[in-house]
Amino acid sequence: MRIVLRSDVDHLGKRGDIREVSDGYARNFLLPKGHAIVAGSALDGQATAMRRARDRADARDREAAETVARLLVPEVIRIPARAGAEGKLFGSVTAADVVAAVTEQTGIELDRKRLHLDEAIRSLGVHEVPVKLHADVEFRVTIDVVRS
C-alpha cells in the first residue's frame, strides 16, 4: 500500500515521504495512529508541500544548532566540585550539572538529553563532553572540573 507519512517514523521515513508498506502495517498501525494517510494521485502535491516545510524547518534548526556550536566550542566551562586528595570527586558531575553550568556561564540553555555523557565525571581535570544538537551538528564542550 502506498502511503504519505504525516510525521517522522523511525526506520521508515520523514514527514512528507511517500512509501510502499505492507497493508497490515498501514491498516493496523500507521493509519489509526495518524502517522500516515493513503497516497493517491491528488496527494502528491500535498506530500511535496510537506517535504518543503520539513526541509525549511530542518535548515532553520541546523542553523540554530551551528550558532550554538560556534559559541560553545571555544568556551571552557568550569564546574567546582568537592574532591579528595587524589583528585577523585566525592560525588560526580552529571549531564544535568553540565547543563546548569553552561546555562549559568554562557546563558545558552541545552537539553541534557542532547549531551552524550557515557558515565558521570568522577575526577578533577579537563573533560570533553559530546553534544549532538542536530543530525548534522555534533561538537564537544570542554568541561574543567576544579576543586571547590
CNS distance restraints for C-alpha pairs under 8 A (distance, minus, plus):
assign (resid   1 and name CA) (resid  20 and name CA) 5.49 0.50 0.50
assign (resid   1 and name CA) (resid  21 and name CA) 5.44 0.50 0.50
assign (resid   1 and name CA) (resid  22 and name CA) 5.92 0.50 0.50
assign (resid   1 and name CA) (resid  23 and name CA) 5.47 0.50 0.50
assign (resid   1 and name CA) (resid  26 and name CA) 7.32 0.50 0.50
assign (resid   1 and name CA) (resid  38 and name CA) 7.60 0.50 0.50
assign (resid   2 and name CA) (resid  18 and name CA) 6.84 0.50 0.50
assign (resid   2 and name CA) (resid  19 and name CA) 5.68 0.50 0.50
assign (resid   2 and name CA) (resid  20 and name CA) 4.52 0.50 0.50
assign (resid   2 and name CA) (resid  21 and name CA) 6.47 0.50 0.50
assign (resid   2 and name CA) (resid  38 and name CA) 6.20 0.50 0.50
assign (resid   2 and name CA) (resid  39 and name CA) 5.30 0.50 0.50
assign (resid   2 and name CA) (resid  40 and name CA) 7.90 0.50 0.50
assign (resid   3 and name CA) (resid  18 and name CA) 5.63 0.50 0.50
assign (resid   3 and name CA) (resid  19 and name CA) 5.50 0.50 0.50
assign (resid   3 and name CA) (resid  20 and name CA) 6.38 0.50 0.50
assign (resid   3 and name CA) (resid  21 and name CA) 7.38 0.50 0.50
assign (resid   3 and name CA) (resid  26 and name CA) 7.74 0.50 0.50
assign (resid   3 and name CA) (resid  36 and name CA) 6.15 0.50 0.50
assign (resid   3 and name CA) (resid  37 and name CA) 5.55 0.50 0.50
assign (resid   3 and name CA) (resid  38 and name CA) 4.45 0.50 0.50
assign (resid   3 and name CA) (resid  39 and name CA) 4.48 0.50 0.50
assign (resid   4 and name CA) (resid  15 and name CA) 7.83 0.50 0.50
assign (resid   4 and name CA) (resid  16 and name CA) 5.92 0.50 0.50
assign (resid   4 and name CA) (resid  17 and name CA) 5.71 0.50 0.50
assign (resid   4 and name CA) (resid  18 and name CA) 4.52 0.50 0.50
assign (resid   4 and name CA) (resid  19 and name CA) 6.49 0.50 0.50
assign (resid   4 and name CA) (resid  36 and name CA) 5.43 0.50 0.50
assign (resid   4 and name CA) (resid  37 and name CA) 5.39 0.50 0.50
assign (resid   4 and name CA) (resid  38 and name CA) 6.26 0.50 0.50
assign (resid   4 and name CA) (resid  39 and name CA) 5.45 0.50 0.50
assign (resid   4 and name CA) (resid  43 and name CA) 7.87 0.50 0.50
assign (resid   4 and name CA) (resid  47 and name CA) 6.57 0.50 0.50
assign (resid   5 and name CA) (resid   9 and name CA) 7.79 0.50 0.50
assign (resid   5 and name CA) (resid  13 and name CA) 7.38 0.50 0.50
assign (resid   5 and name CA) (resid  14 and name CA) 6.67 0.50 0.50
assign (resid   5 and name CA) (resid  15 and name CA) 5.08 0.50 0.50
assign (resid   5 and name CA) (resid  16 and name CA) 5.25 0.50 0.50
assign (resid   5 and name CA) (resid  17 and name CA) 5.57 0.50 0.50
assign (resid   5 and name CA) (resid  18 and name CA) 6.51 0.50 0.50
assign (resid   5 and name CA) (resid  19 and name CA) 7.67 0.50 0.50
assign (resid   5 and name CA) (resid  35 and name CA) 5.87 0.50 0.50
assign (resid   5 and name CA) (resid  36 and name CA) 4.27 0.50 0.50
assign (resid   5 and name CA) (resid  37 and name CA) 6.61 0.50 0.50
assign (resid   6 and name CA) (resid  15 and name CA) 5.06 0.50 0.50
assign (resid   6 and name CA) (resid  16 and name CA) 6.09 0.50 0.50
assign (resid   6 and name CA) (resid  34 and name CA) 7.16 0.50 0.50
assign (resid   6 and name CA) (resid  35 and name CA) 5.10 0.50 0.50
assign (resid   6 and name CA) (resid  36 and name CA) 4.92 0.50 0.50
assign (resid   6 and name CA) (resid  37 and name CA) 7.05 0.50 0.50
assign (resid   7 and name CA) (resid  14 and name CA) 6.26 0.50 0.50
assign (resid   7 and name CA) (resid  15 and name CA) 4.42 0.50 0.50
assign (resid   7 and name CA) (resid  16 and name CA) 7.52 0.50 0.50
assign (resid   7 and name CA) (resid  35 and name CA) 5.37 0.50 0.50
assign (resid   7 and name CA) (resid  36 and name CA) 7.20 0.50 0.50
assign (resid   8 and name CA) (resid  12 and name CA) 7.99 0.50 0.50
assign (resid   8 and name CA) (resid  13 and name CA) 6.00 0.50 0.50
assign (resid   8 and name CA) (resid  14 and name CA) 4.11 0.50 0.50
assign (resid   8 and name CA) (resid  15 and name CA) 5.01 0.50 0.50
assign (resid   8 and name CA) (resid  35 and name CA) 7.67 0.50 0.50
assign (resid   9 and name CA) (resid  13 and name CA) 5.57 0.50 0.50
assign (resid   9 and name CA) (resid  14 and name CA) 6.19 0.50 0.50
assign (resid   9 and name CA) (resid  15 and name CA) 7.96 0.50 0.50
assign (resid   9 and name CA) (resid  35 and name CA) 7.43 0.50 0.50
assign (resid  12 and name CA) (resid  19 and name CA) 7.89 0.50 0.50
assign (resid  13 and name CA) (resid  17 and name CA) 6.25 0.50 0.50
assign (resid  13 and name CA) (resid  19 and name CA) 7.85 0.50 0.50
assign (resid  15 and name CA) (resid  50 and name CA) 6.47 0.50 0.50
assign (resid  15 and name CA) (resid  51 and name CA) 6.55 0.50 0.50
assign (resid  15 and name CA) (resid  54 and name CA) 6.89 0.50 0.50
assign (resid  16 and name CA) (resid  46 and name CA) 7.84 0.50 0.50
assign (resid  16 and name CA) (resid  47 and name CA) 4.59 0.50 0.50
assign (resid  16 and name CA) (resid  48 and name CA) 6.60 0.50 0.50
assign (resid  16 and name CA) (resid  49 and name CA) 7.58 0.50 0.50
assign (resid  16 and name CA) (resid  50 and name CA) 4.69 0.50 0.50
assign (resid  16 and name CA) (resid  51 and name CA) 4.82 0.50 0.50
assign (resid  16 and name CA) (resid  54 and name CA) 7.80 0.50 0.50
assign (resid  17 and name CA) (resid  47 and name CA) 6.68 0.50 0.50
assign (resid  17 and name CA) (resid  51 and name CA) 7.01 0.50 0.50
assign (resid  18 and name CA) (resid  39 and name CA) 7.31 0.50 0.50
assign (resid  18 and name CA) (resid  47 and name CA) 7.29 0.50 0.50
assign (resid  21 and name CA) (resid  25 and name CA) 6.73 0.50 0.50
assign (resid  21 and name CA) (resid  26 and name CA) 6.60 0.50 0.50
assign (resid  22 and name CA) (resid  26 and name CA) 6.39 0.50 0.50
assign (resid  23 and name CA) (resid  27 and name CA) 5.94 0.50 0.50
assign (resid  24 and name CA) (resid  28 and name CA) 5.61 0.50 0.50
assign (resid  24 and name CA) (resid  29 and name CA) 7.81 0.50 0.50
assign (resid  25 and name CA) (resid  29 and name CA) 5.51 0.50 0.50
assign (resid  25 and name CA) (resid  30 and name CA) 6.51 0.50 0.50
assign (resid  26 and name CA) (resid  30 and name CA) 4.78 0.50 0.50
assign (resid  26 and name CA) (resid  31 and name CA) 5.67 0.50 0.50
assign (resid  26 and name CA) (resid  36 and name CA) 7.78 0.50 0.50
assign (resid  27 and name CA) (resid  31 and name CA) 5.68 0.50 0.50
assign (resid  27 and name CA) (resid  32 and name CA) 7.02 0.50 0.50
assign (resid  28 and name CA) (resid  32 and name CA) 6.54 0.50 0.50
assign (resid  29 and name CA) (resid  33 and name CA) 6.07 0.50 0.50
assign (resid  30 and name CA) (resid  34 and name CA) 6.20 0.50 0.50
assign (resid  30 and name CA) (resid  35 and name CA) 5.01 0.50 0.50
assign (resid  30 and name CA) (resid  36 and name CA) 5.41 0.50 0.50
assign (resid  30 and name CA) (resid  37 and name CA) 7.94 0.50 0.50
assign (resid  31 and name CA) (resid  35 and name CA) 6.12 0.50 0.50
assign (resid  31 and name CA) (resid  36 and name CA) 5.31 0.50 0.50
assign (resid  31 and name CA) (resid  37 and name CA) 6.07 0.50 0.50
assign (resid  31 and name CA) (resid  38 and name CA) 7.89 0.50 0.50
assign (resid  39 and name CA) (resid  43 and name CA) 5.99 0.50 0.50
assign (resid  39 and name CA) (resid  44 and name CA) 7.56 0.50 0.50
assign (resid  40 and name CA) (resid  44 and name CA) 7.13 0.50 0.50
assign (resid  42 and name CA) (resid  46 and name CA) 7.79 0.50 0.50
assign (resid  43 and name CA) (resid  47 and name CA) 6.06 0.50 0.50
assign (resid  44 and name CA) (resid  48 and name CA) 6.22 0.50 0.50
assign (resid  45 and name CA) (resid  49 and name CA) 6.27 0.50 0.50
assign (resid  46 and name CA) (resid  50 and name CA) 6.20 0.50 0.50
assign (resid  47 and name CA) (resid  51 and name CA) 6.23 0.50 0.50
assign (resid  48 and name CA) (resid  52 and name CA) 6.22 0.50 0.50
assign (resid  49 and name CA) (resid  53 and name CA) 6.19 0.50 0.50
assign (resid  50 and name CA) (resid  54 and name CA) 6.09 0.50 0.50
assign (resid  51 and name CA) (resid  55 and name CA) 6.06 0.50 0.50
assign (resid  52 and name CA) (resid  56 and name CA) 6.21 0.50 0.50
assign (resid  53 and name CA) (resid  57 and name CA) 6.20 0.50 0.50
assign (resid  54 and name CA) (resid  58 and name CA) 5.99 0.50 0.50
assign (resid  55 and name CA) (resid  59 and name CA) 6.10 0.50 0.50
assign (resid  56 and name CA) (resid  60 and name CA) 6.22 0.50 0.50
assign (resid  57 and name CA) (resid  61 and name CA) 6.12 0.50 0.50
assign (resid  58 and name CA) (resid  62 and name CA) 6.06 0.50 0.50
assign (resid  59 and name CA) (resid  63 and name CA) 6.18 0.50 0.50
assign (resid  60 and name CA) (resid  64 and name CA) 6.33 0.50 0.50
assign (resid  61 and name CA) (resid  65 and name CA) 6.16 0.50 0.50
assign (resid  61 and name CA) (resid 134 and name CA) 7.32 0.50 0.50
assign (resid  62 and name CA) (resid  66 and name CA) 6.10 0.50 0.50
assign (resid  62 and name CA) (resid 134 and name CA) 6.20 0.50 0.50
assign (resid  62 and name CA) (resid 136 and name CA) 7.19 0.50 0.50
assign (resid  62 and name CA) (resid 137 and name CA) 6.98 0.50 0.50
assign (resid  63 and name CA) (resid  67 and name CA) 6.20 0.50 0.50
assign (resid  64 and name CA) (resid  68 and name CA) 6.37 0.50 0.50
assign (resid  65 and name CA) (resid  69 and name CA) 6.14 0.50 0.50
assign (resid  65 and name CA) (resid 133 and name CA) 5.76 0.50 0.50
assign (resid  65 and name CA) (resid 134 and name CA) 6.44 0.50 0.50
assign (resid  65 and name CA) (resid 137 and name CA) 6.47 0.50 0.50
assign (resid  66 and name CA) (resid  70 and name CA) 6.13 0.50 0.50
assign (resid  66 and name CA) (resid 137 and name CA) 6.42 0.50 0.50
assign (resid  67 and name CA) (resid  71 and name CA) 6.39 0.50 0.50
assign (resid  68 and name CA) (resid  72 and name CA) 6.15 0.50 0.50
assign (resid  68 and name CA) (resid 108 and name CA) 7.62 0.50 0.50
assign (resid  69 and name CA) (resid  73 and name CA) 5.81 0.50 0.50
assign (resid  69 and name CA) (resid 137 and name CA) 7.78 0.50 0.50
assign (resid  69 and name CA) (resid 138 and name CA) 7.96 0.50 0.50
assign (resid  69 and name CA) (resid 139 and name CA) 6.52 0.50 0.50
assign (resid  70 and name CA) (resid  74 and name CA) 7.45 0.50 0.50
assign (resid  71 and name CA) (resid  75 and name CA) 7.27 0.50 0.50
assign (resid  72 and name CA) (resid 141 and name CA) 6.45 0.50 0.50
assign (resid  73 and name CA) (resid 139 and name CA) 7.15 0.50 0.50
assign (resid  73 and name CA) (resid 140 and name CA) 6.53 0.50 0.50
assign (resid  73 and name CA) (resid 141 and name CA) 5.79 0.50 0.50
assign (resid  73 and name CA) (resid 142 and name CA) 7.34 0.50 0.50
assign (resid  75 and name CA) (resid 141 and name CA) 7.53 0.50 0.50
assign (resid  75 and name CA) (resid 142 and name CA) 6.97 0.50 0.50
assign (resid  76 and name CA) (resid 141 and name CA) 7.38 0.50 0.50
assign (resid  76 and name CA) (resid 142 and name CA) 5.14 0.50 0.50
assign (resid  76 and name CA) (resid 143 and name CA) 5.83 0.50 0.50
assign (resid  76 and name CA) (resid 144 and name CA) 6.64 0.50 0.50
assign (resid  77 and name CA) (resid 101 and name CA) 6.83 0.50 0.50
assign (resid  77 and name CA) (resid 102 and name CA) 6.45 0.50 0.50
assign (resid  77 and name CA) (resid 105 and name CA) 7.13 0.50 0.50
assign (resid  77 and name CA) (resid 141 and name CA) 7.75 0.50 0.50
assign (resid  77 and name CA) (resid 142 and name CA) 6.24 0.50 0.50
assign (resid  77 and name CA) (resid 143 and name CA) 4.85 0.50 0.50
assign (resid  77 and name CA) (resid 144 and name CA) 5.96 0.50 0.50
assign (resid  78 and name CA) (resid 101 and name CA) 7.42 0.50 0.50
assign (resid  78 and name CA) (resid 143 and name CA) 5.98 0.50 0.50
assign (resid  78 and name CA) (resid 144 and name CA) 4.73 0.50 0.50
assign (resid  78 and name CA) (resid 145 and name CA) 5.88 0.50 0.50
assign (resid  78 and name CA) (resid 146 and name CA) 6.81 0.50 0.50
assign (resid  79 and name CA) (resid  98 and name CA) 7.70 0.50 0.50
assign (resid  79 and name CA) (resid 101 and name CA) 6.61 0.50 0.50
assign (resid  79 and name CA) (resid 143 and name CA) 7.16 0.50 0.50
assign (resid  79 and name CA) (resid 144 and name CA) 6.16 0.50 0.50
assign (resid  79 and name CA) (resid 145 and name CA) 4.84 0.50 0.50
assign (resid  79 and name CA) (resid 146 and name CA) 6.09 0.50 0.50
assign (resid  80 and name CA) (resid 145 and name CA) 5.84 0.50 0.50
assign (resid  80 and name CA) (resid 146 and name CA) 4.85 0.50 0.50
assign (resid  80 and name CA) (resid 147 and name CA) 5.55 0.50 0.50
assign (resid  80 and name CA) (resid 148 and name CA) 4.81 0.50 0.50
assign (resid  81 and name CA) (resid  89 and name CA) 6.86 0.50 0.50
assign (resid  81 and name CA) (resid  93 and name CA) 7.97 0.50 0.50
assign (resid  81 and name CA) (resid 145 and name CA) 6.73 0.50 0.50
assign (resid  81 and name CA) (resid 146 and name CA) 6.19 0.50 0.50
assign (resid  81 and name CA) (resid 147 and name CA) 5.35 0.50 0.50
assign (resid  81 and name CA) (resid 148 and name CA) 5.11 0.50 0.50
assign (resid  82 and name CA) (resid  89 and name CA) 5.89 0.50 0.50
assign (resid  82 and name CA) (resid  90 and name CA) 5.98 0.50 0.50
assign (resid  82 and name CA) (resid  91 and name CA) 7.57 0.50 0.50
assign (resid  82 and name CA) (resid 147 and name CA) 5.74 0.50 0.50
assign (resid  82 and name CA) (resid 148 and name CA) 5.47 0.50 0.50
assign (resid  83 and name CA) (resid  87 and name CA) 5.67 0.50 0.50
assign (resid  83 and name CA) (resid  88 and name CA) 5.39 0.50 0.50
assign (resid  83 and name CA) (resid  89 and name CA) 4.08 0.50 0.50
assign (resid  83 and name CA) (resid  90 and name CA) 5.37 0.50 0.50
assign (resid  83 and name CA) (resid 123 and name CA) 7.77 0.50 0.50
assign (resid  83 and name CA) (resid 124 and name CA) 7.47 0.50 0.50
assign (resid  83 and name CA) (resid 147 and name CA) 6.12 0.50 0.50
assign (resid  83 and name CA) (resid 148 and name CA) 7.80 0.50 0.50
assign (resid  84 and name CA) (resid  88 and name CA) 5.49 0.50 0.50
assign (resid  84 and name CA) (resid  89 and name CA) 6.24 0.50 0.50
assign (resid  84 and name CA) (resid  90 and name CA) 6.77 0.50 0.50
assign (resid  87 and name CA) (resid 123 and name CA) 5.73 0.50 0.50
assign (resid  87 and name CA) (resid 124 and name CA) 5.37 0.50 0.50
assign (resid  88 and name CA) (resid 122 and name CA) 6.06 0.50 0.50
assign (resid  88 and name CA) (resid 123 and name CA) 4.54 0.50 0.50
assign (resid  88 and name CA) (resid 124 and name CA) 6.47 0.50 0.50
assign (resid  89 and name CA) (resid 122 and name CA) 5.25 0.50 0.50
assign (resid  89 and name CA) (resid 123 and name CA) 5.30 0.50 0.50
assign (resid  89 and name CA) (resid 124 and name CA) 6.87 0.50 0.50
assign (resid  90 and name CA) (resid 122 and name CA) 7.91 0.50 0.50
assign (resid  91 and name CA) (resid 122 and name CA) 6.95 0.50 0.50
assign (resid  92 and name CA) (resid 120 and name CA) 5.87 0.50 0.50
assign (resid  92 and name CA) (resid 121 and name CA) 5.50 0.50 0.50
assign (resid  92 and name CA) (resid 122 and name CA) 4.83 0.50 0.50
assign (resid  92 and name CA) (resid 123 and name CA) 7.79 0.50 0.50
assign (resid  93 and name CA) (resid  97 and name CA) 5.87 0.50 0.50
assign (resid  93 and name CA) (resid  98 and name CA) 7.13 0.50 0.50
assign (resid  93 and name CA) (resid 120 and name CA) 5.57 0.50 0.50
assign (resid  93 and name CA) (resid 121 and name CA) 4.94 0.50 0.50
assign (resid  93 and name CA) (resid 122 and name CA) 6.57 0.50 0.50
assign (resid  94 and name CA) (resid  98 and name CA) 6.42 0.50 0.50
assign (resid  94 and name CA) (resid 117 and name CA) 7.83 0.50 0.50
assign (resid  94 and name CA) (resid 119 and name CA) 7.84 0.50 0.50
assign (resid  94 and name CA) (resid 120 and name CA) 4.92 0.50 0.50
assign (resid  94 and name CA) (resid 121 and name CA) 6.57 0.50 0.50
assign (resid  95 and name CA) (resid  99 and name CA) 6.18 0.50 0.50
assign (resid  95 and name CA) (resid 112 and name CA) 5.70 0.50 0.50
assign (resid  95 and name CA) (resid 115 and name CA) 6.53 0.50 0.50
assign (resid  95 and name CA) (resid 117 and name CA) 6.50 0.50 0.50
assign (resid  95 and name CA) (resid 120 and name CA) 7.36 0.50 0.50
assign (resid  96 and name CA) (resid 100 and name CA) 6.16 0.50 0.50
assign (resid  96 and name CA) (resid 112 and name CA) 5.82 0.50 0.50
assign (resid  97 and name CA) (resid 101 and name CA) 6.16 0.50 0.50
assign (resid  98 and name CA) (resid 102 and name CA) 6.13 0.50 0.50
assign (resid  98 and name CA) (resid 143 and name CA) 7.80 0.50 0.50
assign (resid  99 and name CA) (resid 103 and name CA) 6.15 0.50 0.50
assign (resid  99 and name CA) (resid 109 and name CA) 7.11 0.50 0.50
assign (resid  99 and name CA) (resid 110 and name CA) 5.99 0.50 0.50
assign (resid  99 and name CA) (resid 111 and name CA) 7.18 0.50 0.50
assign (resid  99 and name CA) (resid 112 and name CA) 6.09 0.50 0.50
assign (resid 100 and name CA) (resid 104 and name CA) 6.08 0.50 0.50
assign (resid 101 and name CA) (resid 105 and name CA) 5.96 0.50 0.50
assign (resid 102 and name CA) (resid 106 and name CA) 5.66 0.50 0.50
assign (resid 102 and name CA) (resid 107 and name CA) 6.93 0.50 0.50
assign (resid 102 and name CA) (resid 108 and name CA) 6.47 0.50 0.50
assign (resid 102 and name CA) (resid 109 and name CA) 7.17 0.50 0.50
assign (resid 102 and name CA) (resid 110 and name CA) 7.82 0.50 0.50
assign (resid 103 and name CA) (resid 107 and name CA) 4.51 0.50 0.50
assign (resid 103 and name CA) (resid 108 and name CA) 4.95 0.50 0.50
assign (resid 103 and name CA) (resid 109 and name CA) 5.15 0.50 0.50
assign (resid 103 and name CA) (resid 110 and name CA) 7.46 0.50 0.50
assign (resid 110 and name CA) (resid 114 and name CA) 7.32 0.50 0.50
assign (resid 111 and name CA) (resid 115 and name CA) 7.37 0.50 0.50
assign (resid 114 and name CA) (resid 131 and name CA) 5.68 0.50 0.50
assign (resid 114 and name CA) (resid 132 and name CA) 5.46 0.50 0.50
assign (resid 114 and name CA) (resid 133 and name CA) 6.02 0.50 0.50
assign (resid 115 and name CA) (resid 129 and name CA) 6.91 0.50 0.50
assign (resid 115 and name CA) (resid 130 and name CA) 6.03 0.50 0.50
assign (resid 115 and name CA) (resid 131 and name CA) 4.55 0.50 0.50
assign (resid 115 and name CA) (resid 132 and name CA) 6.62 0.50 0.50
assign (resid 116 and name CA) (resid 129 and name CA) 6.76 0.50 0.50
assign (resid 116 and name CA) (resid 130 and name CA) 5.47 0.50 0.50
assign (resid 116 and name CA) (resid 131 and name CA) 5.97 0.50 0.50
assign (resid 116 and name CA) (resid 132 and name CA) 7.51 0.50 0.50
assign (resid 117 and name CA) (resid 129 and name CA) 6.11 0.50 0.50
assign (resid 117 and name CA) (resid 130 and name CA) 6.97 0.50 0.50
assign (resid 123 and name CA) (resid 145 and name CA) 7.47 0.50 0.50
assign (resid 124 and name CA) (resid 144 and name CA) 7.52 0.50 0.50
assign (resid 124 and name CA) (resid 145 and name CA) 4.96 0.50 0.50
assign (resid 124 and name CA) (resid 146 and name CA) 5.79 0.50 0.50
assign (resid 124 and name CA) (resid 147 and name CA) 7.06 0.50 0.50
assign (resid 125 and name CA) (resid 144 and name CA) 5.52 0.50 0.50
assign (resid 125 and name CA) (resid 145 and name CA) 5.18 0.50 0.50
assign (resid 125 and name CA) (resid 146 and name CA) 6.56 0.50 0.50
assign (resid 126 and name CA) (resid 142 and name CA) 6.86 0.50 0.50
assign (resid 126 and name CA) (resid 143 and name CA) 5.59 0.50 0.50
assign (resid 126 and name CA) (resid 144 and name CA) 4.30 0.50 0.50
assign (resid 126 and name CA) (resid 145 and name CA) 6.27 0.50 0.50
assign (resid 127 and name CA) (resid 142 and name CA) 5.90 0.50 0.50
assign (resid 127 and name CA) (resid 143 and name CA) 5.09 0.50 0.50
assign (resid 127 and name CA) (resid 144 and name CA) 6.27 0.50 0.50
assign (resid 127 and name CA) (resid 145 and name CA) 7.73 0.50 0.50
assign (resid 128 and name CA) (resid 140 and name CA) 5.86 0.50 0.50
assign (resid 128 and name CA) (resid 141 and name CA) 5.57 0.50 0.50
assign (resid 128 and name CA) (resid 142 and name CA) 4.60 0.50 0.50
assign (resid 128 and name CA) (resid 143 and name CA) 5.93 0.50 0.50
assign (resid 129 and name CA) (resid 140 and name CA) 5.33 0.50 0.50
assign (resid 129 and name CA) (resid 141 and name CA) 5.19 0.50 0.50
assign (resid 129 and name CA) (resid 142 and name CA) 6.46 0.50 0.50
assign (resid 129 and name CA) (resid 143 and name CA) 7.17 0.50 0.50
assign (resid 130 and name CA) (resid 138 and name CA) 7.10 0.50 0.50
assign (resid 130 and name CA) (resid 139 and name CA) 5.76 0.50 0.50
assign (resid 130 and name CA) (resid 140 and name CA) 4.30 0.50 0.50
assign (resid 130 and name CA) (resid 141 and name CA) 6.35 0.50 0.50
assign (resid 131 and name CA) (resid 138 and name CA) 5.70 0.50 0.50
assign (resid 131 and name CA) (resid 139 and name CA) 5.43 0.50 0.50
assign (resid 131 and name CA) (resid 140 and name CA) 5.78 0.50 0.50
assign (resid 131 and name CA) (resid 141 and name CA) 7.05 0.50 0.50
assign (resid 132 and name CA) (resid 137 and name CA) 6.08 0.50 0.50
assign (resid 132 and name CA) (resid 138 and name CA) 4.35 0.50 0.50
assign (resid 132 and name CA) (resid 139 and name CA) 6.58 0.50 0.50
assign (resid 133 and name CA) (resid 137 and name CA) 5.95 0.50 0.50
assign (resid 133 and name CA) (resid 138 and name CA) 6.40 0.50 0.50
assign (resid 134 and name CA) (resid 138 and name CA) 6.96 0.50 0.50
